[in-house]
Amino acid sequence: MKNIILTAVIVVLVATSSILGYFYADTSNELSTTKLQLNAANAQITSLQSQLSTTNAQVTSLQTQLDTASAQVISLQTQLSTANSQVTSLQSQLTTANAQVTSLENQLSTASSQVTSLQAQLTTANTQVTSLENQLSTASSQIASLQAQLTTANAQIASLQAQLDSVQPARHFNTKSELTSWLNSLPSSLKNWNSFSNALARQNKAAEDGYIYSVYVSGDYWGEEAIAGNTLYWIDSDGSLVSLGTIS
């Protein structure tokens, strides 16, 4: 019995020794592996620390850049706010300018209509001016002709007056009947009552007959007068007598 127990104990001890040897060997292997892993981890840690240091430097740089960028953002926001205010002001000015443009366009349209109307009036006025200039030219020619006739008439009057001065002084007609009779006795060639030269011829005939018979010129008009008794008569365009009143 004791041998069996001893044998069993020995077996247990051998088995235990084998197991412990196995665990020792296994533990040694694990320890070597762990050391290798630890060395690798330490190397990674060193590398990571270096990377961390680089990253921290980058973070510091980026933070500086971020601070600068934040300052720029604040500055740009301030500028943007100012720009927005300017945009609002400019939009208001633009609205006012557009209203002024519309007003000026309306005024321009009205002015253009007035210009068109005035141009039409100017064309009409120029036509009238041309017509008046033509009339003036005709009138000037007529005036020149009448002035020439007047000069001739004045010369004839002066000549007749000289003739009258050289003969016995003429007298006025004694009565209206005597004046009427004398006018009726004139030849038909001297009865053109609308002819100035005919009037001068009648004046000359009256002087030859011893009567005072006046032919006068006033501006562009001429006329014939004679005194009968104490009444002054004007000879009308049909040869009739028109009383101009009594004379003293």
MOFEN-V14292 format. One record per residue. RES is the residue in three letters. PHI is phi in degrees with one decimal (* if undefined). OMEGA is omega in whole degrees, 0 to 359 (* if undefined). NEAR is the number of other C-alpha atoms within 8 Angstrom. Layout:
res=RES phi=PHI omega=OMEGA near=NEAR
res=RES phi=PHI omega=OMEGA near=NEAR
This chain:
res=MET phi=* omega=179 near=4
res=LYS phi=-60.6 omega=179 near=5
res=ASN phi=-64.9 omega=180 near=6
res=ILE phi=-63.8 omega=182 near=7
res=ILE phi=-63.8 omega=180 near=8
res=LEU phi=-64.7 omega=179 near=8
res=THR phi=-62.0 omega=181 near=8
res=ALA phi=-63.0 omega=181 near=8
res=VAL phi=-62.8 omega=181 near=8
res=ILE phi=-61.9 omega=180 near=8
res=VAL phi=-61.6 omega=180 near=8
res=VAL phi=-62.8 omega=182 near=8
res=LEU phi=-65.0 omega=179 near=8
res=VAL phi=-63.2 omega=181 near=8
res=ALA phi=-63.0 omega=181 near=8
res=THR phi=-63.0 omega=180 near=8
res=SER phi=-64.6 omega=179 near=8
res=SER phi=-65.0 omega=181 near=8
res=ILE phi=-63.6 omega=180 near=8
res=LEU phi=-62.4 omega=179 near=8
res=GLY phi=-63.1 omega=180 near=8
res=TYR phi=-63.9 omega=180 near=8
res=PHE phi=-63.8 omega=179 near=8
res=TYR phi=-64.3 omega=180 near=8
res=ALA phi=-63.2 omega=180 near=8
res=ASP phi=-65.2 omega=181 near=8
res=THR phi=-64.7 omega=179 near=8
res=SER phi=-62.6 omega=178 near=8
res=ASN phi=-62.7 omega=180 near=8
res=GLU phi=-63.7 omega=181 near=8
res=LEU phi=-65.1 omega=178 near=8
res=SER phi=-63.9 omega=180 near=8
res=THR phi=-62.7 omega=181 near=8
res=THR phi=-62.7 omega=178 near=8
res=LYS phi=-61.3 omega=179 near=8
res=LEU phi=-62.6 omega=179 near=8
res=GLN phi=-63.6 omega=180 near=8
res=LEU phi=-64.7 omega=178 near=8
res=ASN phi=-62.7 omega=178 near=8
res=ALA phi=-64.5 omega=179 near=8
res=ALA phi=-63.5 omega=179 near=8
res=ASN phi=-62.5 omega=178 near=8
res=ALA phi=-62.6 omega=178 near=8
res=GLN phi=-64.3 omega=179 near=8
res=ILE phi=-60.2 omega=179 near=8
res=THR phi=-59.6 omega=179 near=8
res=SER phi=-63.1 omega=180 near=8
res=LEU phi=-64.9 omega=178 near=8
res=GLN phi=-63.5 omega=177 near=8
res=SER phi=-64.1 omega=179 near=8
res=GLN phi=-63.8 omega=179 near=8
res=LEU phi=-62.4 omega=178 near=8
res=SER phi=-61.6 omega=178 near=8
res=THR phi=-63.1 omega=180 near=8
res=THR phi=-63.4 omega=178 near=8
res=ASN phi=-61.2 omega=177 near=8
res=ALA phi=-63.3 omega=178 near=8
res=GLN phi=-64.7 omega=178 near=8
res=VAL phi=-60.9 omega=179 near=8
res=THR phi=-60.2 omega=179 near=8
res=SER phi=-62.4 omega=180 near=8
res=LEU phi=-64.7 omega=178 near=8
res=GLN phi=-64.4 omega=177 near=8
res=THR phi=-61.6 omega=178 near=8
res=GLN phi=-61.6 omega=180 near=8
res=LEU phi=-63.4 omega=178 near=8
res=ASP phi=-60.7 omega=178 near=8
res=THR phi=-61.8 omega=180 near=8
res=ALA phi=-62.7 omega=179 near=8
res=SER phi=-63.2 omega=177 near=8
res=ALA phi=-62.9 omega=178 near=8
res=GLN phi=-64.3 omega=178 near=8
res=VAL phi=-60.8 omega=179 near=8
res=ILE phi=-60.4 omega=179 near=8
res=SER phi=-62.1 omega=180 near=8
res=LEU phi=-66.1 omega=177 near=8
res=GLN phi=-63.6 omega=177 near=8
res=THR phi=-62.4 omega=178 near=8
res=GLN phi=-61.6 omega=179 near=8
res=LEU phi=-62.7 omega=178 near=8
res=SER phi=-61.6 omega=177 near=8
res=THR phi=-63.2 omega=180 near=8
res=ALA phi=-63.1 omega=178 near=8
res=ASN phi=-62.9 omega=177 near=8
res=SER phi=-63.0 omega=178 near=8
res=GLN phi=-64.1 omega=178 near=8
res=VAL phi=-61.5 omega=178 near=8
res=THR phi=-59.8 omega=179 near=8
res=SER phi=-63.1 omega=180 near=8
res=LEU phi=-65.6 omega=177 near=8
res=GLN phi=-63.3 omega=176 near=8
res=SER phi=-63.5 omega=178 near=8
res=GLN phi=-63.8 omega=180 near=8
res=LEU phi=-64.3 omega=177 near=8
res=THR phi=-60.5 omega=178 near=8
res=THR phi=-63.1 omega=180 near=8
res=ALA phi=-63.6 omega=179 near=8
res=ASN phi=-62.9 omega=177 near=8
res=ALA phi=-63.2 omega=178 near=8
res=GLN phi=-65.1 omega=178 near=8
res=VAL phi=-61.3 omega=179 near=8
res=THR phi=-60.8 omega=179 near=8
res=SER phi=-62.6 omega=180 near=8
res=LEU phi=-66.7 omega=177 near=8
res=GLU phi=-64.3 omega=177 near=8
res=ASN phi=-63.5 omega=178 near=8
res=GLN phi=-63.2 omega=179 near=8
res=LEU phi=-64.2 omega=179 near=8
res=SER phi=-62.5 omega=178 near=8
res=THR phi=-63.8 omega=180 near=8
res=ALA phi=-63.6 omega=179 near=8
res=SER phi=-63.9 omega=177 near=8
res=SER phi=-63.6 omega=179 near=8
res=GLN phi=-65.2 omega=179 near=8
res=VAL phi=-61.9 omega=179 near=8
res=THR phi=-60.5 omega=179 near=8
res=SER phi=-63.5 omega=181 near=8
res=LEU phi=-66.4 omega=178 near=8
res=GLN phi=-64.2 omega=177 near=8
res=ALA phi=-64.5 omega=178 near=8
res=GLN phi=-63.8 omega=180 near=8
res=LEU phi=-64.5 omega=178 near=8
res=THR phi=-60.6 omega=178 near=8
res=THR phi=-62.2 omega=180 near=8
res=ALA phi=-63.2 omega=178 near=8
res=ASN phi=-62.9 omega=178 near=8
res=THR phi=-63.7 omega=179 near=8
res=GLN phi=-65.2 omega=179 near=8
res=VAL phi=-61.6 omega=179 near=8
res=THR phi=-60.6 omega=179 near=8
res=SER phi=-62.8 omega=180 near=8
res=LEU phi=-65.8 omega=178 near=8
res=GLU phi=-63.9 omega=177 near=8
res=ASN phi=-64.2 omega=178 near=8
res=GLN phi=-63.3 omega=180 near=8
res=LEU phi=-64.4 omega=178 near=8
res=SER phi=-62.0 omega=178 near=8
res=THR phi=-64.0 omega=180 near=8
res=ALA phi=-63.9 omega=180 near=8
res=SER phi=-63.3 omega=178 near=8
res=SER phi=-64.9 omega=179 near=8
res=GLN phi=-64.3 omega=179 near=8
res=ILE phi=-61.6 omega=179 near=8
res=ALA phi=-60.5 omega=179 near=8
res=SER phi=-65.0 omega=179 near=8
res=LEU phi=-65.1 omega=178 near=9
res=GLN phi=-65.0 omega=177 near=8
res=ALA phi=-64.2 omega=178 near=8
res=GLN phi=-64.3 omega=180 near=8
res=LEU phi=-64.0 omega=178 near=8
res=THR phi=-60.7 omega=178 near=8
res=THR phi=-62.8 omega=180 near=8
res=ALA phi=-63.4 omega=180 near=10
res=ASN phi=-62.2 omega=177 near=8
res=ALA phi=-63.6 omega=178 near=8
res=GLN phi=-65.3 omega=178 near=9
res=ILE phi=-62.0 omega=179 near=9
res=ALA phi=-62.0 omega=179 near=8
res=SER phi=-65.2 omega=179 near=8
res=LEU phi=-65.5 omega=179 near=9
res=GLN phi=-64.1 omega=177 near=8
res=ALA phi=-63.7 omega=178 near=8
res=GLN phi=-65.6 omega=179 near=8
res=LEU phi=-63.1 omega=180 near=11
res=ASP phi=-66.3 omega=184 near=8
res=SER phi=-88.0 omega=180 near=6
res=VAL phi=-108.2 omega=179 near=6
res=GLN phi=-63.1 omega=181 near=7
res=PRO phi=-52.4 omega=179 near=7
res=ALA phi=-77.9 omega=180 near=9
res=ARG phi=-124.6 omega=175 near=7
res=HIS phi=-78.0 omega=176 near=11
res=PHE phi=-67.9 omega=184 near=13
res=ASN phi=-74.9 omega=182 near=8
res=THR phi=-139.9 omega=175 near=8
res=LYS phi=-65.5 omega=180 near=9
res=SER phi=-63.0 omega=179 near=6
res=GLU phi=-64.3 omega=178 near=10
res=LEU phi=-64.5 omega=180 near=11
res=THR phi=-62.4 omega=180 near=9
res=SER phi=-62.7 omega=181 near=8
res=TRP phi=-64.6 omega=179 near=8
res=LEU phi=-62.2 omega=181 near=8
res=ASN phi=-70.2 omega=183 near=6
res=SER phi=-82.3 omega=181 near=6
res=LEU phi=-66.3 omega=176 near=8
res=PRO phi=-66.5 omega=182 near=6
res=SER phi=-60.0 omega=180 near=6
res=SER phi=-67.1 omega=180 near=5
res=LEU phi=-108.4 omega=183 near=11
res=LYS phi=-111.8 omega=172 near=9
res=ASN phi=-89.7 omega=190 near=9
res=TRP phi=-71.8 omega=180 near=12
res=ASN phi=-102.7 omega=181 near=6
res=SER phi=-107.0 omega=180 near=7
res=PHE phi=-66.8 omega=179 near=8
res=SER phi=-63.9 omega=177 near=7
res=ASN phi=-67.1 omega=178 near=12
res=ALA phi=-64.1 omega=179 near=13
res=LEU phi=-64.0 omega=178 near=12
res=ALA phi=-65.4 omega=177 near=9
res=ARG phi=-66.4 omega=177 near=10
res=GLN phi=-62.1 omega=179 near=12
res=ASN phi=-64.0 omega=179 near=9
res=LYS phi=-66.7 omega=179 near=8
res=ALA phi=-64.7 omega=179 near=11
res=ALA phi=-64.3 omega=178 near=12
res=GLU phi=-63.1 omega=181 near=7
res=ASP phi=-87.2 omega=177 near=6
res=GLY phi=88.6 omega=179 near=10
res=TYR phi=-110.2 omega=173 near=11
res=ILE phi=-95.0 omega=182 near=13
res=TYR phi=-134.7 omega=189 near=13
res=SER phi=-96.3 omega=170 near=8
res=VAL phi=-118.1 omega=183 near=11
res=TYR phi=-123.5 omega=177 near=7
res=VAL phi=-123.7 omega=178 near=8
res=SER phi=-132.8 omega=182 near=6
res=GLY phi=66.2 omega=179 near=5
res=ASP phi=-95.2 omega=184 near=6
res=TYR phi=-115.5 omega=175 near=6
res=TRP phi=-141.4 omega=181 near=10
res=GLY phi=-156.9 omega=181 near=9
res=GLU phi=-129.8 omega=180 near=11
res=GLU phi=-136.1 omega=176 near=11
res=ALA phi=-152.0 omega=179 near=13
res=ILE phi=-104.2 omega=176 near=12
res=ALA phi=-127.1 omega=186 near=14
res=GLY phi=68.9 omega=178 near=9
res=ASN phi=-113.6 omega=181 near=8
res=THR phi=-121.8 omega=178 near=11
res=LEU phi=-95.5 omega=181 near=13
res=TYR phi=-115.3 omega=174 near=13
res=TRP phi=-109.1 omega=181 near=12
res=ILE phi=-85.7 omega=184 near=13
res=ASP phi=-74.4 omega=184 near=9
res=SER phi=-70.3 omega=175 near=7
res=ASP phi=-106.7 omega=179 near=6
res=GLY phi=89.2 omega=179 near=9
res=SER phi=-80.6 omega=182 near=7
res=LEU phi=-97.7 omega=177 near=9
res=VAL phi=-123.1 omega=182 near=8
res=SER phi=-72.5 omega=177 near=8
res=LEU phi=-103.4 omega=177 near=8
res=GLY phi=115.7 omega=180 near=7
res=THR phi=-84.4 omega=177 near=7
res=ILE phi=-121.4 omega=180 near=6
res=SER phi=-87.7 omega=* near=3
